[in-house]
Amino acid sequence: MPQEWFLSRVALTSRQTSAIHWPQLFLISMNHTVITLIKWLFLAAGLGLLAIATQVETSAAIVLIFLGVVFASIGGGIIGYGWWSKKSEAHLREHGQLIQADFQQVERNESLEVNGANPFRIVAQWHDVKNNRLYIYKSANLWFDPSQFIQGDKIPVYVDLSNPSKYCVDTSFLPEVHG
């Protein structure tokens, strides 16, 4: 899922923000516009370097082409991944089966660290009785602790029943970030 989606999921009050470290506040306050600007700047810088490479001598052109490809690939990759993620999530929401998975826990994603902070994610499980398989579903990274917003013991998950490893944990019940 695109990074701007994770950062826009909850409105924090001053009481809630006192328990959050400043790097998390910085990430939460980084809005969609800043992230969009960064990815488009990478793409534009890469394309600009490639355009300049056509106007200079061969030895300098090789370096500019290399840098242009690197920058354009980073920007284009981020844009492409965001587009693909939104398209996949929209497809699951439209064509997938909505199931109610059993809430297990809120955990820290220790595999990702940004400025010394680890995001949270919601973990739920669903037992496919027909095939006697247990599936574990984890939400997208959340840069706040959603524990106080989880009501009940069920979490909505959109699943492709032909391939249950394709899923989207629905976190739309969480408040949105403002500010």
Wavefront OBJ file of the C-alpha trace (Angstrom):
o trace
v 0.000 0.000 0.000
v 1.213 3.521 -0.713
v 2.961 5.306 2.054
v 0.597 8.290 2.043
v -2.279 5.894 2.823
v -0.650 4.736 6.091
v 0.058 8.257 7.251
v -3.515 9.493 6.949
v -5.485 7.076 9.111
v -6.085 8.729 12.521
v -6.759 12.099 14.143
v -4.561 12.510 17.209
v -5.503 14.640 20.200
v -2.903 16.392 22.352
v -3.401 13.706 25.022
v -2.586 10.969 22.503
v 0.406 12.752 20.993
v 2.162 13.107 24.350
v 2.996 9.381 24.225
v 4.381 9.555 20.671
v 7.993 10.414 19.902
v 8.825 13.335 17.597
v 9.866 11.151 14.618
v 6.393 9.605 14.582
v 4.779 13.038 14.771
v 6.939 14.143 11.834
v 5.816 11.137 9.767
v 2.173 11.612 10.716
v 2.333 15.298 9.782
v 4.007 14.550 6.429
v 0.964 14.784 4.244
v 0.148 13.394 0.850
v 1.355 16.547 -0.932
v 4.933 16.283 0.374
v 5.276 12.606 -0.524
v 3.768 13.202 -3.961
v 6.159 16.089 -4.533
v 9.191 13.971 -3.599
v 8.358 11.106 -5.955
v 7.610 13.442 -8.868
v 10.838 15.399 -8.195
v 12.855 12.175 -8.440
v 11.181 11.322 -11.733
v 11.633 14.859 -13.116
v 15.285 14.994 -12.021
v 15.953 11.670 -13.729
v 14.275 12.741 -16.947
v 16.086 16.095 -16.815
v 19.446 14.364 -16.458
v 18.611 12.131 -19.401
v 17.674 15.173 -21.499
v 20.933 16.948 -20.585
v 22.884 13.798 -21.473
v 21.802 14.205 -25.094
v 23.492 17.620 -25.248
v 26.946 16.866 -23.780
v 30.040 14.948 -24.860
v 30.181 11.158 -24.606
v 32.169 10.748 -21.361
v 29.893 13.103 -19.404
v 26.810 11.684 -21.095
v 27.504 8.205 -19.708
v 27.505 9.518 -16.127
v 24.386 11.631 -16.729
v 22.569 8.713 -18.348
v 23.421 6.478 -15.391
v 22.253 9.084 -12.859
v 19.168 9.868 -14.928
v 18.164 6.223 -15.087
v 18.711 5.803 -11.335
v 16.672 8.891 -10.381
v 13.901 8.200 -12.916
v 13.711 4.563 -11.767
v 13.343 5.584 -8.127
v 10.635 8.153 -8.861
v 8.881 5.965 -11.419
v 9.097 2.936 -9.138
v 7.490 4.784 -6.242
v 4.755 6.157 -8.494
v 4.192 2.758 -10.117
v 4.063 0.920 -6.792
v 1.560 3.428 -5.410
v -0.614 3.072 -8.496
v -0.415 -0.728 -8.405
v -1.217 -0.837 -4.671
v -4.270 1.395 -5.034
v -5.470 -0.619 -8.010
v -5.018 -3.941 -6.147
v -6.819 -2.635 -3.065
v -9.685 -1.225 -5.153
v -10.006 -4.543 -6.993
v -10.173 -6.466 -3.704
v -12.749 -4.062 -2.284
v -14.889 -4.443 -5.414
v -14.444 -8.137 -6.230
v -13.082 -9.700 -3.048
v -15.063 -11.395 -0.321
v -15.502 -9.388 2.872
v -14.787 -11.663 5.819
v -14.730 -10.953 9.531
v -11.367 -12.163 10.825
v -10.699 -12.700 14.526
v -8.687 -9.849 16.038
v -5.459 -11.177 17.571
v -3.299 -8.218 18.544
v -1.724 -4.924 17.647
v 1.985 -5.428 17.058
v 5.009 -3.340 16.220
v 6.489 -4.022 12.798
v 10.102 -4.527 13.854
v 11.207 -5.052 10.242
v 10.670 -1.345 9.481
v 12.239 1.532 11.348
v 12.006 5.195 10.404
v 13.919 7.698 12.517
v 14.079 5.172 15.339
v 10.326 4.461 15.329
v 8.552 1.250 14.315
v 5.007 1.349 12.933
v 2.098 -0.622 14.336
v -0.098 -3.079 12.483
v -3.272 -4.958 13.262
v -3.048 -8.762 13.226
v -6.134 -10.904 12.639
v -6.709 -14.525 11.711
v -9.362 -16.386 9.759
v -10.073 -20.103 9.715
v -11.139 -21.370 6.285
v -13.337 -24.218 7.486
v -13.876 -25.584 3.965
v -10.129 -26.245 3.457
v -9.208 -26.383 7.160
v -6.556 -23.673 6.793
v -5.741 -20.822 9.115
v -4.765 -17.486 7.538
v -2.984 -14.657 9.350
v -3.744 -11.161 8.045
v -1.724 -8.061 8.868
v -2.798 -4.506 8.152
v -0.727 -1.893 6.418
v 1.750 -0.059 8.637
v 0.115 2.461 10.960
v 2.167 5.233 12.542
v 0.039 5.306 15.691
v -1.228 2.713 18.162
v -4.740 1.787 16.952
v -5.560 -0.323 20.039
v -8.001 2.135 21.567
v -9.991 2.360 18.320
v -10.559 -1.390 17.899
v -14.032 -2.256 19.132
v -15.021 -5.907 19.378
v -13.166 -9.021 18.359
v -13.675 -8.943 14.556
v -11.653 -7.100 11.902
v -13.011 -6.681 8.355
v -10.719 -8.123 5.659
v -11.258 -8.221 1.893
v -9.956 -11.529 0.544
v -9.576 -13.095 -2.889
v -11.060 -16.502 -2.022
v -9.327 -18.128 -5.007
v -6.026 -16.992 -3.464
v -6.520 -16.038 0.224
v -2.947 -14.710 0.433
v -4.224 -11.698 -1.546
v -6.022 -9.562 0.986
v -6.619 -6.075 2.298
v -7.268 -5.439 5.988
v -9.958 -2.769 6.118
v -8.825 -0.031 8.497
v -11.466 2.474 7.380
v -13.010 2.245 10.867
v -9.984 4.164 12.195
v -10.286 7.962 12.420
v -8.412 10.026 9.830
v -5.433 12.291 10.482
v -6.088 16.019 10.364
v -3.413 18.654 10.620
l 1 2 3 4 5 6 7 8 9 10 11 12 13 14 15 16 17 18 19 20 21 22 23 24 25 26 27 28 29 30 31 32 33 34 35 36 37 38 39 40 41 42 43 44 45 46 47 48 49 50 51 52 53 54 55 56 57 58 59 60 61 62 63 64 65 66 67 68 69 70 71 72 73 74 75 76 77 78 79 80 81 82 83 84 85 86 87 88 89 90 91 92 93 94 95 96 97 98 99 100 101 102 103 104 105 106 107 108 109 110 111 112 113 114 115 116 117 118 119 120 121 122 123 124 125 126 127 128 129 130 131 132 133 134 135 136 137 138 139 140 141 142 143 144 145 146 147 148 149 150 151 152 153 154 155 156 157 158 159 160 161 162 163 164 165 166 167 168 169 170 171 172 173 174 175 176 177 178 179
